Amino acid sequence: MSSLANKVALVTGASRGIGAATAEHLAAEGAAVAITYNRSAEEAEQVVARIKAAGGTAKAFQSDAGNPEDNAALIEAVIAAFGQLDILVNNAGVFVGGSIERGDLDVLTKNYTVNVQGVYATTLAAIPHLKSGGRIINIGSVTGMKGTALFSAYGATKAAVASLTQCWAKELGPRNITVNTIHPGSVDTYMNPADGEYADAQRASNVFNRYGKPSEIATVVTFLAGPGASFITGASIPVDGGYTA
């Protein structure tokens, strides 16, 4: 039997990139998967179609991670569609940069609204539905572990997610729910393409001199979602090619 058979997973921001790869990996292990998108409906339906073509179960939901009302309605919609929720992957995020010397508070607000408030609101709505053995997996960033010039606002939000993870792990541990954060390094996605302006410098910052693949993050998410990770909680796990080593 697949390791996630009879489980229901929700992956936010899963129309492409790390989220899409994660949804497909979880489905391959037997989970029924709900995915969200904000504006990329066509891409989200393509992810659903790939999962179904491989014999899995999936459904896409439109939801703005920066809107608390959307987050609450999303969880209710997932429960109505699947009857349960066992795994929450808080992947939806934005990546807004800017120097503190030339920036403004709007940069912080844009990052915070999705990357912190969205994670908090979605988790808040999901917790009543998670039973013993539930999993919460947050997608952070190495910029939340190691300072990066021009991305102080983004990095601060990812550091906040790591802090939420540690607090929630202690609060939810008595219910046998694990909470962990994965911190990807440079991964080839639409937000940070391997042919982007700063790609050469990012490749040189890790020991493999390359970008990571979304599937390399998804495999770690899938492990944390499974029974083999039952004693791992409150962890911040870098998947970064040695960037933070």
C-alpha positions as CSV (number, residue, x, y, z in Angstrom):
1,M,0.0,0.0,0.0
2,S,1.2,3.5,-0.8
3,S,2.5,5.4,2.3
4,L,-0.2,8.1,2.0
5,A,-3.2,6.0,1.1
6,N,-6.4,7.3,2.6
7,K,-4.9,10.6,3.4
8,V,-6.0,14.0,2.1
9,A,-3.4,16.7,1.4
10,L,-3.8,20.4,0.7
11,V,-1.0,22.2,-1.1
12,T,-1.4,25.9,-1.5
13,G,0.0,27.8,-4.4
14,A,0.4,24.6,-6.4
15,S,-0.3,25.6,-10.0
16,R,3.4,25.4,-10.8
17,G,6.9,25.2,-9.4
18,I,7.5,23.6,-6.0
19,G,3.8,23.4,-5.2
20,A,2.9,21.5,-8.4
21,A,5.8,19.1,-7.9
22,T,4.7,18.5,-4.3
23,A,1.1,17.9,-5.3
24,E,2.2,15.3,-7.8
25,H,4.6,13.6,-5.4
26,L,2.0,13.3,-2.7
27,A,-0.6,11.9,-5.1
28,A,2.0,9.4,-6.3
29,E,2.2,8.1,-2.7
30,G,-1.6,7.7,-2.6
31,A,-2.9,10.9,-1.1
32,A,-5.9,12.7,-2.6
33,V,-4.7,16.2,-3.2
34,A,-6.4,19.6,-3.1
35,I,-4.4,22.4,-4.7
36,T,-4.9,26.1,-4.8
37,Y,-4.2,28.8,-7.3
38,N,-4.9,32.6,-7.3
39,R,-4.9,33.5,-11.0
40,S,-3.4,30.6,-12.8
41,A,-6.5,28.5,-13.3
42,E,-5.4,26.8,-16.5
43,E,-2.0,25.8,-15.0
44,A,-3.7,24.4,-11.9
45,E,-6.1,22.3,-14.0
46,Q,-3.1,20.9,-15.9
47,V,-1.6,19.8,-12.6
48,V,-4.9,18.1,-11.7
49,A,-5.0,16.5,-15.1
50,R,-1.5,15.1,-14.7
51,I,-2.4,13.6,-11.3
52,K,-5.6,12.0,-12.6
53,A,-3.8,10.7,-15.7
54,A,-1.4,8.9,-13.3
55,G,-4.3,7.3,-11.4
56,G,-4.5,9.8,-8.6
57,T,-7.2,12.1,-7.2
58,A,-7.0,15.9,-7.2
59,K,-9.1,19.0,-7.3
60,A,-8.2,22.7,-7.8
61,F,-9.6,25.6,-5.7
62,Q,-9.2,29.3,-6.4
63,S,-8.0,31.1,-3.3
64,D,-6.0,34.2,-2.5
65,A,-3.5,33.3,0.2
66,G,-3.4,36.9,1.3
67,N,-7.1,37.1,2.0
68,P,-8.1,35.6,5.4
69,E,-11.7,35.1,4.3
70,D,-10.4,33.0,1.3
71,N,-8.3,30.9,3.6
72,A,-11.2,30.0,5.9
73,A,-13.5,29.3,3.0
74,L,-10.8,27.2,1.3
75,I,-10.6,24.8,4.2
76,E,-14.3,24.4,4.4
77,A,-14.4,23.7,0.6
78,V,-11.7,21.1,0.9
79,I,-13.5,19.3,3.8
80,A,-16.8,19.4,1.8
81,A,-15.0,17.9,-1.3
82,F,-12.9,15.3,0.5
83,G,-14.4,14.8,3.9
84,Q,-11.1,15.2,5.8
85,L,-7.8,16.9,5.9
86,D,-4.6,15.2,7.0
87,I,-1.7,17.1,5.5
88,L,-1.3,20.8,5.0
89,V,1.5,22.2,2.9
90,N,1.7,26.0,3.2
91,N,3.6,26.6,-0.1
92,A,1.9,29.8,-1.5
93,G,4.2,32.8,-1.3
94,V,5.4,35.9,-2.9
95,F,9.0,37.1,-3.5
96,V,9.3,40.8,-3.4
97,G,12.7,42.3,-3.1
98,G,14.2,45.7,-2.6
99,S,17.0,47.5,-0.8
100,I,16.2,49.0,2.6
101,E,17.9,52.2,1.4
102,R,15.5,52.6,-1.5
103,G,12.5,50.6,-0.4
104,D,9.3,51.4,1.4
105,L,6.9,49.7,3.8
106,D,4.9,48.4,0.9
107,V,7.6,45.9,0.2
108,L,7.3,44.4,3.7
109,T,3.5,44.5,3.6
110,K,3.3,42.6,0.3
111,N,5.6,39.9,1.6
112,Y,4.0,39.7,5.0
113,T,0.4,39.5,3.9
114,V,1.0,36.2,1.9
115,N,4.1,34.7,3.5
116,V,3.1,35.1,7.1
117,Q,-0.5,36.1,7.4
118,G,-1.6,33.6,4.7
119,V,0.3,30.8,6.4
120,Y,-1.2,31.7,9.8
121,A,-4.7,32.1,8.6
122,T,-4.7,28.8,6.5
123,T,-3.3,26.9,9.4
124,L,-5.7,28.4,11.9
125,A,-8.6,27.3,9.8
126,A,-7.1,23.8,9.2
127,I,-6.2,22.9,12.8
128,P,-9.7,21.9,13.9
129,H,-9.9,19.3,11.1
130,L,-6.4,17.7,11.7
131,K,-6.5,14.5,13.7
132,S,-3.7,12.5,15.4
133,G,-1.0,11.9,12.8
134,G,-1.6,15.1,11.0
135,R,1.1,17.0,9.2
136,I,1.8,20.7,8.7
137,I,4.7,21.5,6.4
138,N,5.7,25.1,5.7
139,I,7.8,26.2,2.8
140,G,10.3,28.7,4.0
141,S,13.6,29.9,2.3
142,V,17.3,29.9,3.1
143,T,16.9,33.7,3.1
144,G,15.1,33.2,6.4
145,M,18.2,31.4,7.8
146,K,21.0,33.4,6.3
147,G,20.9,37.1,5.5
148,T,20.7,38.0,1.8
149,A,21.2,41.6,0.5
150,L,18.1,43.2,-1.2
151,F,15.7,40.7,0.3
152,S,15.4,41.7,4.0
153,A,11.6,41.9,3.9
154,Y,11.2,38.6,2.2
155,G,13.8,36.9,4.5
156,A,12.1,38.3,7.6
157,T,8.8,36.7,6.6
158,K,10.5,33.3,6.1
159,A,12.2,33.6,9.4
160,A,8.8,34.3,10.9
161,V,7.5,31.1,9.4
162,A,10.3,29.2,11.0
163,S,9.4,30.7,14.3
164,L,5.7,29.8,13.9
165,T,6.8,26.3,13.1
166,Q,8.6,25.9,16.3
167,C,5.8,27.3,18.4
168,W,3.1,25.3,16.7
169,A,5.2,22.1,17.0
170,K,5.1,22.5,20.8
171,E,1.4,23.4,20.9
172,L,0.3,20.6,18.6
173,G,2.7,17.9,19.7
174,P,0.3,16.7,22.4
175,R,-2.2,16.0,19.6
176,N,0.4,14.0,17.7
177,I,0.5,16.6,14.9
178,T,3.9,17.4,13.5
179,V,4.9,20.8,12.2
180,N,8.1,21.4,10.1
181,T,9.6,23.9,7.7
182,I,11.6,23.2,4.6
183,H,14.0,26.0,3.5
184,P,14.7,25.7,-0.2
185,G,17.8,27.3,-1.7
186,S,17.9,28.5,-5.3
187,V,15.3,26.4,-7.1
188,D,14.4,26.7,-10.8
189,T,10.9,28.1,-10.7
190,Y,9.0,31.0,-12.3
191,M,9.8,33.2,-9.4
192,N,13.5,32.5,-9.5
193,P,14.4,31.0,-13.0
194,A,17.8,29.4,-13.6
195,D,18.3,31.9,-16.5
196,G,17.5,34.9,-14.4
197,E,19.6,38.1,-13.8
198,Y,21.3,36.7,-10.7
199,A,21.4,33.1,-11.7
200,D,25.1,32.7,-12.0
201,A,25.7,34.1,-8.5
202,Q,23.1,31.8,-7.1
203,R,24.6,28.8,-8.7
204,A,28.0,29.7,-7.4
205,S,26.6,30.0,-3.8
206,N,26.1,26.3,-3.4
207,V,28.5,23.3,-3.5
208,F,26.9,21.8,-6.6
209,N,27.1,25.0,-8.7
210,R,23.5,24.5,-9.9
211,Y,19.9,25.3,-9.2
212,G,17.7,22.8,-7.4
213,K,14.7,21.2,-9.0
214,P,11.2,21.5,-7.7
215,S,11.1,17.7,-7.4
216,E,14.0,17.8,-5.0
217,I,12.0,19.9,-2.6
218,A,8.9,17.8,-3.2
219,T,10.6,14.6,-2.2
220,V,11.4,16.0,1.2
221,V,7.9,17.3,1.7
222,T,6.6,13.9,0.9
223,F,8.9,12.3,3.4
224,L,7.8,14.7,6.1
225,A,4.1,13.9,5.3
226,G,4.6,10.2,5.7
227,P,4.8,7.8,8.6
228,G,8.6,7.7,8.6
229,A,8.8,11.3,9.8
230,S,6.6,10.8,12.9
231,F,9.4,11.8,15.3
232,I,10.4,15.0,13.4
233,T,8.7,18.2,14.5
234,G,9.7,21.8,15.0
235,A,12.5,21.4,12.5
236,S,13.9,23.8,9.9
237,I,15.4,21.7,7.2
238,P,17.5,23.4,4.5
239,V,17.4,21.8,1.0
240,D,19.9,24.2,-0.6
241,G,22.8,22.4,-2.1
242,G,25.0,23.3,0.9
243,Y,24.3,27.1,0.8
244,T,23.9,27.3,4.5
245,A,26.6,24.7,5.4
